[in-house]
Amino acid sequence: AEEIVLRGHRGWIQCLEFSEAQGLLISGSNDGEVWLWDQKRGWKGTRILQASNGITALAFHPDGQRIAVASFDALPVLI
């Protein structure tokens, strides 16, 4: 198995979700950032959300087009 290092977050990763069907990984951390990582693009990462406080949970929506995100400072939202 190949080891891959994903760089982007400035804080500890709190949660991860992987969509095998889409080849996408989302990560949320205590720095309040949510990043989207694309396997098809060589695991290139893009920050898609910045909350004021840490991300506590995230998940891909069943439609595959949206992400549910919860943080310490807000109710869960879909992005």
HTML snippet that shows the backbone in 3Dmol.js (N, CA, C, O; Angstrom):
<script src="https://3Dmol.org/build/3Dmol-min.js"></script>
<div id="view" style="width:600px;height:400px;position:relative"></div>
<script>
const pdb = `
ATOM      1  N   ALA A   1       0.836  -1.182   0.000  1.00  0.00           N
ATOM      2  CA  ALA A   1       0.000   0.000   0.000  1.00  0.00           C
ATOM      3  C   ALA A   1       0.879   1.243   0.000  1.00  0.00           C
ATOM      4  O   ALA A   1       1.902   1.305   0.682  1.00  0.00           O
ATOM      5  N   GLU A   2       0.462   2.212  -0.768  1.00  0.00           N
ATOM      6  CA  GLU A   2       1.200   3.463  -0.888  1.00  0.00           C
ATOM      7  C   GLU A   2       0.806   4.415   0.228  1.00  0.00           C
ATOM      8  O   GLU A   2      -0.378   4.562   0.531  1.00  0.00           O
ATOM      9  N   GLU A   3       1.794   5.063   0.843  1.00  0.00           N
ATOM     10  CA  GLU A   3       1.527   6.057   1.880  1.00  0.00           C
ATOM     11  C   GLU A   3       1.361   7.415   1.223  1.00  0.00           C
ATOM     12  O   GLU A   3       2.177   7.815   0.392  1.00  0.00           O
ATOM     13  N   ILE A   4       0.304   8.123   1.597  1.00  0.00           N
ATOM     14  CA  ILE A   4       0.029   9.443   1.047  1.00  0.00           C
ATOM     15  C   ILE A   4      -0.092  10.421   2.207  1.00  0.00           C
ATOM     16  O   ILE A   4      -0.806  10.150   3.172  1.00  0.00           O
ATOM     17  N   VAL A   5       0.597  11.552   2.123  1.00  0.00           N
ATOM     18  CA  VAL A   5       0.520  12.595   3.139  1.00  0.00           C
ATOM     19  C   VAL A   5      -0.298  13.738   2.559  1.00  0.00           C
ATOM     20  O   VAL A   5       0.040  14.290   1.512  1.00  0.00           O
ATOM     21  N   LEU A   6      -1.386  14.090   3.255  1.00  0.00           N
ATOM     22  CA  LEU A   6      -2.247  15.183   2.823  1.00  0.00           C
ATOM     23  C   LEU A   6      -1.943  16.398   3.689  1.00  0.00           C
ATOM     24  O   LEU A   6      -2.061  16.336   4.913  1.00  0.00           O
ATOM     25  N   ARG A   7      -1.556  17.492   3.063  1.00  0.00           N
ATOM     26  CA  ARG A   7      -1.200  18.701   3.802  1.00  0.00           C
ATOM     27  C   ARG A   7      -2.229  19.794   3.525  1.00  0.00           C
ATOM     28  O   ARG A   7      -2.609  20.035   2.380  1.00  0.00           O
ATOM     29  N   GLY A   8      -2.667  20.444   4.592  1.00  0.00           N
ATOM     30  CA  GLY A   8      -3.623  21.520   4.425  1.00  0.00           C
ATOM     31  C   GLY A   8      -4.098  22.070   5.756  1.00  0.00           C
ATOM     32  O   GLY A   8      -4.017  23.276   5.991  1.00  0.00           O
ATOM     33  N   HIS A   9      -4.587  21.213   6.622  1.00  0.00           N
ATOM     34  CA  HIS A   9      -5.103  21.664   7.913  1.00  0.00           C
ATOM     35  C   HIS A   9      -3.996  22.243   8.780  1.00  0.00           C
ATOM     36  O   HIS A   9      -2.841  21.822   8.718  1.00  0.00           O
ATOM     37  N   ARG A  10      -4.391  23.235   9.601  1.00  0.00           N
ATOM     38  CA  ARG A  10      -3.460  23.828  10.555  1.00  0.00           C
ATOM     39  C   ARG A  10      -3.675  23.267  11.948  1.00  0.00           C
ATOM     40  O   ARG A  10      -2.906  23.575  12.859  1.00  0.00           O
ATOM     41  N   GLY A  11      -4.713  22.440  12.135  1.00  0.00           N
ATOM     42  CA  GLY A  11      -5.017  21.861  13.438  1.00  0.00           C
ATOM     43  C   GLY A  11      -5.208  20.361  13.334  1.00  0.00           C
ATOM     44  O   GLY A  11      -5.007  19.760  12.278  1.00  0.00           O
ATOM     45  N   TRP A  12      -5.601  19.770  14.453  1.00  0.00           N
ATOM     46  CA  TRP A  12      -5.819  18.328  14.509  1.00  0.00           C
ATOM     47  C   TRP A  12      -7.066  17.946  13.729  1.00  0.00           C
ATOM     48  O   TRP A  12      -8.089  18.625  13.819  1.00  0.00           O
ATOM     49  N   ILE A  13      -6.989  16.863  12.965  1.00  0.00           N
ATOM     50  CA  ILE A  13      -8.148  16.337  12.237  1.00  0.00           C
ATOM     51  C   ILE A  13      -9.092  15.689  13.247  1.00  0.00           C
ATOM     52  O   ILE A  13      -8.684  14.837  14.037  1.00  0.00           O
ATOM     53  N   GLN A  14     -10.343  16.099  13.209  1.00  0.00           N
ATOM     54  CA  GLN A  14     -11.355  15.585  14.126  1.00  0.00           C
ATOM     55  C   GLN A  14     -12.229  14.510  13.471  1.00  0.00           C
ATOM     56  O   GLN A  14     -12.706  13.597  14.146  1.00  0.00           O
ATOM     57  N   CYS A  15     -12.438  14.621  12.151  1.00  0.00           N
ATOM     58  CA  CYS A  15     -13.335  13.681  11.475  1.00  0.00           C
ATOM     59  C   CYS A  15     -12.959  13.558   9.999  1.00  0.00           C
ATOM     60  O   CYS A  15     -12.454  14.495   9.381  1.00  0.00           O
ATOM     61  N   LEU A  16     -13.226  12.363   9.458  1.00  0.00           N
ATOM     62  CA  LEU A  16     -12.966  12.040   8.049  1.00  0.00           C
ATOM     63  C   LEU A  16     -14.149  11.267   7.496  1.00  0.00           C
ATOM     64  O   LEU A  16     -14.828  10.537   8.219  1.00  0.00           O
ATOM     65  N   GLU A  17     -14.386  11.439   6.200  1.00  0.00           N
ATOM     66  CA  GLU A  17     -15.402  10.640   5.513  1.00  0.00           C
ATOM     67  C   GLU A  17     -14.888  10.387   4.097  1.00  0.00           C
ATOM     68  O   GLU A  17     -14.431  11.311   3.424  1.00  0.00           O
ATOM     69  N   PHE A  18     -14.962   9.148   3.651  1.00  0.00           N
ATOM     70  CA  PHE A  18     -14.483   8.783   2.320  1.00  0.00           C
ATOM     71  C   PHE A  18     -15.636   8.275   1.479  1.00  0.00           C
ATOM     72  O   PHE A  18     -16.427   7.446   1.930  1.00  0.00           O
ATOM     73  N   SER A  19     -15.730   8.776   0.249  1.00  0.00           N
ATOM     74  CA  SER A  19     -16.700   8.285  -0.723  1.00  0.00           C
ATOM     75  C   SER A  19     -15.931   7.483  -1.765  1.00  0.00           C
ATOM     76  O   SER A  19     -15.309   8.047  -2.665  1.00  0.00           O
ATOM     77  N   GLU A  20     -15.981   6.176  -1.631  1.00  0.00           N
ATOM     78  CA  GLU A  20     -15.260   5.313  -2.574  1.00  0.00           C
ATOM     79  C   GLU A  20     -15.800   5.473  -3.989  1.00  0.00           C
ATOM     80  O   GLU A  20     -15.035   5.466  -4.954  1.00  0.00           O
ATOM     81  N   ALA A  21     -17.112   5.616  -4.114  1.00  0.00           N
ATOM     82  CA  ALA A  21     -17.741   5.754  -5.438  1.00  0.00           C
ATOM     83  C   ALA A  21     -17.241   6.991  -6.175  1.00  0.00           C
ATOM     84  O   ALA A  21     -17.080   6.960  -7.395  1.00  0.00           O
ATOM     85  N   GLN A  22     -16.994   8.072  -5.453  1.00  0.00           N
ATOM     86  CA  GLN A  22     -16.547   9.316  -6.083  1.00  0.00           C
ATOM     87  C   GLN A  22     -15.043   9.530  -5.974  1.00  0.00           C
ATOM     88  O   GLN A  22     -14.501  10.416  -6.636  1.00  0.00           O
ATOM     89  N   GLY A  23     -14.363   8.740  -5.157  1.00  0.00           N
ATOM     90  CA  GLY A  23     -12.931   8.937  -4.960  1.00  0.00           C
ATOM     91  C   GLY A  23     -12.634  10.241  -4.240  1.00  0.00           C
ATOM     92  O   GLY A  23     -11.639  10.906  -4.529  1.00  0.00           O
ATOM     93  N   LEU A  24     -13.511  10.610  -3.289  1.00  0.00           N
ATOM     94  CA  LEU A  24     -13.352  11.856  -2.547  1.00  0.00           C
ATOM     95  C   LEU A  24     -13.243  11.586  -1.057  1.00  0.00           C
ATOM     96  O   LEU A  24     -13.875  10.672  -0.528  1.00  0.00           O
ATOM     97  N   LEU A  25     -12.437  12.389  -0.396  1.00  0.00           N
ATOM     98  CA  LEU A  25     -12.281  12.338   1.046  1.00  0.00           C
ATOM     99  C   LEU A  25     -12.553  13.740   1.572  1.00  0.00           C
ATOM    100  O   LEU A  25     -12.060  14.716   1.007  1.00  0.00           O
ATOM    101  N   ILE A  26     -13.334  13.854   2.650  1.00  0.00           N
ATOM    102  CA  ILE A  26     -13.504  15.137   3.316  1.00  0.00           C
ATOM    103  C   ILE A  26     -12.936  15.018   4.718  1.00  0.00           C
ATOM    104  O   ILE A  26     -13.025  13.966   5.351  1.00  0.00           O
ATOM    105  N   SER A  27     -12.353  16.106   5.196  1.00  0.00           N
ATOM    106  CA  SER A  27     -11.762  16.116   6.527  1.00  0.00           C
ATOM    107  C   SER A  27     -12.142  17.412   7.230  1.00  0.00           C
ATOM    108  O   SER A  27     -12.217  18.478   6.619  1.00  0.00           O
ATOM    109  N   GLY A  28     -12.379  17.287   8.535  1.00  0.00           N
ATOM    110  CA  GLY A  28     -12.693  18.453   9.348  1.00  0.00           C
ATOM    111  C   GLY A  28     -11.769  18.472  10.546  1.00  0.00           C
ATOM    112  O   GLY A  28     -11.408  17.422  11.078  1.00  0.00           O
ATOM    113  N   SER A  29     -11.386  19.664  10.969  1.00  0.00           N
ATOM    114  CA  SER A  29     -10.409  19.742  12.055  1.00  0.00           C
ATOM    115  C   SER A  29     -10.782  20.772  13.105  1.00  0.00           C
ATOM    116  O   SER A  29     -11.747  21.523  12.957  1.00  0.00           O
ATOM    117  N   ASN A  30      -9.988  20.788  14.173  1.00  0.00           N
ATOM    118  CA  ASN A  30     -10.247  21.739  15.240  1.00  0.00           C
ATOM    119  C   ASN A  30      -9.865  23.167  14.858  1.00  0.00           C
ATOM    120  O   ASN A  30     -10.109  24.090  15.636  1.00  0.00           O
ATOM    121  N   ASP A  31      -9.273  23.373  13.679  1.00  0.00           N
ATOM    122  CA  ASP A  31      -8.999  24.723  13.191  1.00  0.00           C
ATOM    123  C   ASP A  31     -10.224  25.320  12.483  1.00  0.00           C
ATOM    124  O   ASP A  31     -10.172  26.454  12.007  1.00  0.00           O
ATOM    125  N   GLY A  32     -11.328  24.557  12.413  1.00  0.00           N
ATOM    126  CA  GLY A  32     -12.558  25.037  11.796  1.00  0.00           C
ATOM    127  C   GLY A  32     -12.629  24.852  10.292  1.00  0.00           C
ATOM    128  O   GLY A  32     -13.583  25.298   9.654  1.00  0.00           O
ATOM    129  N   GLU A  33     -11.633  24.200   9.721  1.00  0.00           N
ATOM    130  CA  GLU A  33     -11.608  24.024   8.263  1.00  0.00           C
ATOM    131  C   GLU A  33     -12.163  22.669   7.848  1.00  0.00           C
ATOM    132  O   GLU A  33     -12.008  21.666   8.545  1.00  0.00           O
ATOM    133  N   VAL A  34     -12.819  22.672   6.683  1.00  0.00           N
ATOM    134  CA  VAL A  34     -13.227  21.442   6.012  1.00  0.00           C
ATOM    135  C   VAL A  34     -12.496  21.429   4.673  1.00  0.00           C
ATOM    136  O   VAL A  34     -12.554  22.388   3.904  1.00  0.00           O
ATOM    137  N   TRP A  35     -11.811  20.326   4.415  1.00  0.00           N
ATOM    138  CA  TRP A  35     -11.066  20.161   3.166  1.00  0.00           C
ATOM    139  C   TRP A  35     -11.657  19.005   2.375  1.00  0.00           C
ATOM    140  O   TRP A  35     -12.129  18.021   2.945  1.00  0.00           O
ATOM    141  N   LEU A  36     -11.625  19.137   1.064  1.00  0.00           N
ATOM    142  CA  LEU A  36     -12.049  18.103   0.133  1.00  0.00           C
ATOM    143  C   LEU A  36     -10.812  17.633  -0.621  1.00  0.00           C
ATOM    144  O   LEU A  36     -10.080  18.440  -1.194  1.00  0.00           O
ATOM    145  N   TRP A  37     -10.584  16.322  -0.617  1.00  0.00           N
ATOM    146  CA  TRP A  37      -9.416  15.722  -1.261  1.00  0.00           C
ATOM    147  C   TRP A  37      -9.900  14.838  -2.398  1.00  0.00           C
ATOM    148  O   TRP A  37     -10.784  14.004  -2.201  1.00  0.00           O
ATOM    149  N   ASP A  38      -9.327  15.011  -3.596  1.00  0.00           N
ATOM    150  CA  ASP A  38      -9.784  14.316  -4.796  1.00  0.00           C
ATOM    151  C   ASP A  38      -8.749  13.284  -5.252  1.00  0.00           C
ATOM    152  O   ASP A  38      -7.650  13.639  -5.678  1.00  0.00           O
ATOM    153  N   GLN A  39      -9.112  12.018  -5.158  1.00  0.00           N
ATOM    154  CA  GLN A  39      -8.211  10.938  -5.556  1.00  0.00           C
ATOM    155  C   GLN A  39      -7.857  11.027  -7.037  1.00  0.00           C
ATOM    156  O   GLN A  39      -6.728  10.731  -7.427  1.00  0.00           O
ATOM    157  N   LYS A  40      -8.817  11.434  -7.859  1.00  0.00           N
ATOM    158  CA  LYS A  40      -8.592  11.495  -9.307  1.00  0.00           C
ATOM    159  C   LYS A  40      -7.608  12.588  -9.693  1.00  0.00           C
ATOM    160  O   LYS A  40      -7.038  12.559 -10.784  1.00  0.00           O
ATOM    161  N   ARG A  41      -7.409  13.547  -8.804  1.00  0.00           N
ATOM    162  CA  ARG A  41      -6.462  14.640  -9.059  1.00  0.00           C
ATOM    163  C   ARG A  41      -5.199  14.478  -8.229  1.00  0.00           C
ATOM    164  O   ARG A  41      -4.544  15.461  -7.886  1.00  0.00           O
ATOM    165  N   GLY A  42      -4.860  13.234  -7.909  1.00  0.00           N
ATOM    166  CA  GLY A  42      -3.641  12.961  -7.142  1.00  0.00           C
ATOM    167  C   GLY A  42      -3.749  13.412  -5.701  1.00  0.00           C
ATOM    168  O   GLY A  42      -2.755  13.816  -5.096  1.00  0.00           O
ATOM    169  N   TRP A  43      -4.947  13.346  -5.149  1.00  0.00           N
ATOM    170  CA  TRP A  43      -5.260  13.732  -3.771  1.00  0.00           C
ATOM    171  C   TRP A  43      -5.035  15.214  -3.518  1.00  0.00           C
ATOM    172  O   TRP A  43      -4.726  15.616  -2.397  1.00  0.00           O
ATOM    173  N   LYS A  44      -5.189  16.026  -4.558  1.00  0.00           N
ATOM    174  CA  LYS A  44      -5.089  17.478  -4.377  1.00  0.00           C
ATOM    175  C   LYS A  44      -6.220  17.934  -3.457  1.00  0.00           C
ATOM    176  O   LYS A  44      -7.366  17.518  -3.628  1.00  0.00           O
ATOM    177  N   GLY A  45      -5.903  18.788  -2.484  1.00  0.00           N
ATOM    178  CA  GLY A  45      -6.885  19.253  -1.514  1.00  0.00           C
ATOM    179  C   GLY A  45      -7.338  20.672  -1.766  1.00  0.00           C
ATOM    180  O   GLY A  45      -6.579  21.501  -2.267  1.00  0.00           O
ATOM    181  N   THR A  46      -8.595  20.948  -1.410  1.00  0.00           N
ATOM    182  CA  THR A  46      -9.182  22.272  -1.522  1.00  0.00           C
ATOM    183  C   THR A  46      -9.952  22.569  -0.241  1.00  0.00           C
ATOM    184  O   THR A  46     -10.778  21.765   0.191  1.00  0.00           O
ATOM    185  N   ARG A  47      -9.682  23.722   0.366  1.00  0.00           N
ATOM    186  CA  ARG A  47     -10.454  24.113   1.540  1.00  0.00           C
ATOM    187  C   ARG A  47     -11.825  24.580   1.054  1.00  0.00           C
ATOM    188  O   ARG A  47     -11.918  25.468   0.207  1.00  0.00           O
ATOM    189  N   ILE A  48     -12.899  23.973   1.599  1.00  0.00           N
ATOM    190  CA  ILE A  48     -14.242  24.308   1.133  1.00  0.00           C
ATOM    191  C   ILE A  48     -15.084  25.007   2.196  1.00  0.00           C
ATOM    192  O   ILE A  48     -16.184  25.472   1.899  1.00  0.00           O
ATOM    193  N   LEU A  49     -14.586  25.090   3.428  1.00  0.00           N
ATOM    194  CA  LEU A  49     -15.334  25.777   4.479  1.00  0.00           C
ATOM    195  C   LEU A  49     -14.382  26.203   5.580  1.00  0.00           C
ATOM    196  O   LEU A  49     -13.442  25.487   5.926  1.00  0.00           O
ATOM    197  N   GLN A  50     -14.649  27.401   6.133  1.00  0.00           N
ATOM    198  CA  GLN A  50     -13.925  27.878   7.306  1.00  0.00           C
ATOM    199  C   GLN A  50     -14.952  28.307   8.343  1.00  0.00           C
ATOM    200  O   GLN A  50     -15.635  29.315   8.162  1.00  0.00           O
ATOM    201  N   ALA A  51     -15.062  27.550   9.424  1.00  0.00           N
ATOM    202  CA  ALA A  51     -15.955  27.897  10.529  1.00  0.00           C
ATOM    203  C   ALA A  51     -15.132  28.608  11.598  1.00  0.00           C
ATOM    204  O   ALA A  51     -13.902  28.560  11.573  1.00  0.00           O
ATOM    205  N   SER A  52     -15.814  29.271  12.541  1.00  0.00           N
ATOM    206  CA  SER A  52     -15.070  29.966  13.596  1.00  0.00           C
ATOM    207  C   SER A  52     -14.505  29.031  14.653  1.00  0.00           C
ATOM    208  O   SER A  52     -13.538  29.365  15.338  1.00  0.00           O
ATOM    209  N   ASN A  53     -15.116  27.858  14.780  1.00  0.00           N
ATOM    210  CA  ASN A  53     -14.644  26.876  15.764  1.00  0.00           C
ATOM    211  C   ASN A  53     -14.501  25.506  15.106  1.00  0.00           C
ATOM    212  O   ASN A  53     -14.809  25.331  13.927  1.00  0.00           O
ATOM    213  N   GLY A  54     -14.031  24.550  15.885  1.00  0.00           N
ATOM    214  CA  GLY A  54     -13.728  23.223  15.364  1.00  0.00           C
ATOM    215  C   GLY A  54     -14.900  22.479  14.744  1.00  0.00           C
ATOM    216  O   GLY A  54     -16.048  22.635  15.161  1.00  0.00           O
ATOM    217  N   ILE A  55     -14.592  21.679  13.756  1.00  0.00           N
ATOM    218  CA  ILE A  55     -15.566  20.820  13.089  1.00  0.00           C
ATOM    219  C   ILE A  55     -15.723  19.558  13.938  1.00  0.00           C
ATOM    220  O   ILE A  55     -14.736  18.936  14.329  1.00  0.00           O
ATOM    221  N   THR A  56     -16.974  19.188  14.218  1.00  0.00           N
ATOM    222  CA  THR A  56     -17.219  18.040  15.090  1.00  0.00           C
ATOM    223  C   THR A  56     -17.679  16.794  14.335  1.00  0.00           C
ATOM    224  O   THR A  56     -17.482  15.674  14.807  1.00  0.00           O
ATOM    225  N   ALA A  57     -18.291  16.984  13.164  1.00  0.00           N
ATOM    226  CA  ALA A  57     -18.773  15.833  12.381  1.00  0.00           C
ATOM    227  C   ALA A  57     -19.003  16.275  10.945  1.00  0.00           C
ATOM    228  O   ALA A  57     -19.283  17.443  10.677  1.00  0.00           O
ATOM    229  N   LEU A  58     -18.881  15.324  10.028  1.00  0.00           N
ATOM    230  CA  LEU A  58     -19.206  15.593   8.630  1.00  0.00           C
ATOM    231  C   LEU A  58     -19.544  14.289   7.930  1.00  0.00           C
ATOM    232  O   LEU A  58     -19.155  13.206   8.367  1.00  0.00           O
ATOM    233  N   ALA A  59     -20.287  14.419   6.818  1.00  0.00           N
ATOM    234  CA  ALA A  59     -20.701  13.233   6.068  1.00  0.00           C
ATOM    235  C   ALA A  59     -21.120  13.650   4.665  1.00  0.00           C
ATOM    236  O   ALA A  59     -21.600  14.763   4.449  1.00  0.00           O
ATOM    237  N   PHE A  60     -20.930  12.741   3.719  1.00  0.00           N
ATOM    238  CA  PHE A  60     -21.452  12.969   2.376  1.00  0.00           C
ATOM    239  C   PHE A  60     -22.962  12.763   2.401  1.00  0.00           C
ATOM    240  O   PHE A  60     -23.452  11.805   2.999  1.00  0.00           O
ATOM    241  N   HIS A  61     -23.690  13.652   1.761  1.00  0.00           N
ATOM    242  CA  HIS A  61     -25.140  13.498   1.602  1.00  0.00           C
ATOM    243  C   HIS A  61     -25.368  12.317   0.658  1.00  0.00           C
ATOM    244  O   HIS A  61     -24.542  12.076  -0.223  1.00  0.00           O
ATOM    245  N   PRO A  62     -26.470  11.574   0.819  1.00  0.00           N
ATOM    246  CA  PRO A  62     -26.725  10.434  -0.070  1.00  0.00           C
ATOM    247  C   PRO A  62     -26.772  10.793  -1.561  1.00  0.00           C
ATOM    248  O   PRO A  62     -26.513   9.934  -2.404  1.00  0.00           O
ATOM    249  N   ASP A  63     -27.100  12.056  -1.900  1.00  0.00           N
ATOM    250  CA  ASP A  63     -27.131  12.436  -3.320  1.00  0.00           C
ATOM    251  C   ASP A  63     -25.731  12.579  -3.912  1.00  0.00           C
ATOM    252  O   ASP A  63     -25.590  12.719  -5.126  1.00  0.00           O
ATOM    253  N   GLY A  64     -24.678  12.547  -3.059  1.00  0.00           N
ATOM    254  CA  GLY A  64     -23.305  12.628  -3.531  1.00  0.00           C
ATOM    255  C   GLY A  64     -22.863  14.011  -3.956  1.00  0.00           C
ATOM    256  O   GLY A  64     -21.717  14.187  -4.369  1.00  0.00           O
ATOM    257  N   GLN A  65     -23.744  15.004  -3.865  1.00  0.00           N
ATOM    258  CA  GLN A  65     -23.435  16.347  -4.331  1.00  0.00           C
ATOM    259  C   GLN A  65     -23.216  17.344  -3.195  1.00  0.00           C
ATOM    260  O   GLN A  65     -22.715  18.448  -3.412  1.00  0.00           O
ATOM    261  N   ARG A  66     -23.594  16.945  -1.991  1.00  0.00           N
ATOM    262  CA  ARG A  66     -23.495  17.865  -0.858  1.00  0.00           C
ATOM    263  C   ARG A  66     -22.826  17.169   0.324  1.00  0.00           C
ATOM    264  O   ARG A  66     -22.691  15.946   0.365  1.00  0.00           O
ATOM    265  N   ILE A  67     -22.411  18.000   1.284  1.00  0.00           N
ATOM    266  CA  ILE A  67     -21.753  17.516   2.481  1.00  0.00           C
ATOM    267  C   ILE A  67     -22.458  18.118   3.689  1.00  0.00           C
ATOM    268  O   ILE A  67     -22.736  19.317   3.711  1.00  0.00           O
ATOM    269  N   ALA A  68     -22.745  17.305   4.685  1.00  0.00           N
ATOM    270  CA  ALA A  68     -23.288  17.792   5.949  1.00  0.00           C
ATOM    271  C   ALA A  68     -22.127  18.040   6.898  1.00  0.00           C
ATOM    272  O   ALA A  68     -21.232  17.207   7.036  1.00  0.00           O
ATOM    273  N   VAL A  69     -22.153  19.211   7.559  1.00  0.00           N
ATOM    274  CA  VAL A  69     -21.061  19.604   8.445  1.00  0.00           C
ATOM    275  C   VAL A  69     -21.632  20.143   9.751  1.00  0.00           C
ATOM    276  O   VAL A  69     -22.575  20.935   9.737  1.00  0.00           O
ATOM    277  N   ALA A  70     -21.073  19.722  10.868  1.00  0.00           N
ATOM    278  CA  ALA A  70     -21.414  20.270  12.183  1.00  0.00           C
ATOM    279  C   ALA A  70     -20.144  20.817  12.825  1.00  0.00           C
ATOM    280  O   ALA A  70     -19.059  20.253  12.681  1.00  0.00           O
ATOM    281  N   SER A  71     -20.309  21.934  13.539  1.00  0.00           N
ATOM    282  CA  SER A  71     -19.160  22.540  14.230  1.00  0.00           C
ATOM    283  C   SER A  71     -19.592  22.990  15.616  1.00  0.00           C
ATOM    284  O   SER A  71     -20.781  22.988  15.936  1.00  0.00           O
ATOM    285  N   PHE A  72     -18.623  23.374  16.433  1.00  0.00           N
ATOM    286  CA  PHE A  72     -18.916  23.830  17.787  1.00  0.00           C
ATOM    287  C   PHE A  72     -19.710  25.132  17.803  1.00  0.00           C
ATOM    288  O   PHE A  72     -20.364  25.438  18.800  1.00  0.00           O
ATOM    289  N   ASP A  73     -19.665  25.907  16.715  1.00  0.00           N
ATOM    290  CA  ASP A  73     -20.316  27.208  16.720  1.00  0.00           C
ATOM    291  C   ASP A  73     -21.597  27.296  15.896  1.00  0.00           C
ATOM    292  O   ASP A  73     -22.175  28.377  15.782  1.00  0.00           O
ATOM    293  N   ALA A  74     -22.047  26.199  15.325  1.00  0.00           N
ATOM    294  CA  ALA A  74     -23.222  26.303  14.463  1.00  0.00           C
ATOM    295  C   ALA A  74     -24.000  24.978  14.431  1.00  0.00           C
ATOM    296  O   ALA A  74     -23.471  23.910  14.735  1.00  0.00           O
ATOM    297  N   LEU A  75     -25.255  25.095  14.056  1.00  0.00           N
ATOM    298  CA  LEU A  75     -26.053  23.905  13.791  1.00  0.00           C
ATOM    299  C   LEU A  75     -25.531  23.227  12.543  1.00  0.00           C
ATOM    300  O   LEU A  75     -24.854  23.874  11.743  1.00  0.00           O
ATOM    301  N   PRO A  76     -25.815  21.959  12.343  1.00  0.00           N
ATOM    302  CA  PRO A  76     -25.348  21.285  11.118  1.00  0.00           C
ATOM    303  C   PRO A  76     -25.876  21.992   9.862  1.00  0.00           C
ATOM    304  O   PRO A  76     -27.014  22.460   9.836  1.00  0.00           O
ATOM    305  N   VAL A  77     -25.049  22.062   8.841  1.00  0.00           N
ATOM    306  CA  VAL A  77     -25.410  22.693   7.574  1.00  0.00           C
ATOM    307  C   VAL A  77     -25.037  21.761   6.429  1.00  0.00           C
ATOM    308  O   VAL A  77     -24.182  20.888   6.577  1.00  0.00           O
ATOM    309  N   LEU A  78     -25.687  21.955   5.287  1.00  0.00           N
ATOM    310  CA  LEU A  78     -25.311  21.262   4.055  1.00  0.00           C
ATOM    311  C   LEU A  78     -24.566  22.248   3.178  1.00  0.00           C
ATOM    312  O   LEU A  78     -25.006  23.383   2.994  1.00  0.00           O
ATOM    313  N   ILE A  79     -23.435  21.815   2.634  1.00  0.00           N
ATOM    314  CA  ILE A  79     -22.699  22.663   1.685  1.00  0.00           C
ATOM    315  C   ILE A  79     -22.515  21.906   0.393  1.00  0.00           C
ATOM    316  O   ILE A  79     -21.921  22.429  -0.550  1.00  0.00           O
TER     317      ILE A  79
END
`;
const viewer = $3Dmol.createViewer("view");
viewer.addModel(pdb, "pdb");
viewer.setStyle({}, {cartoon: {color: "spectrum"}});
viewer.zoomTo();
viewer.render();
</script>
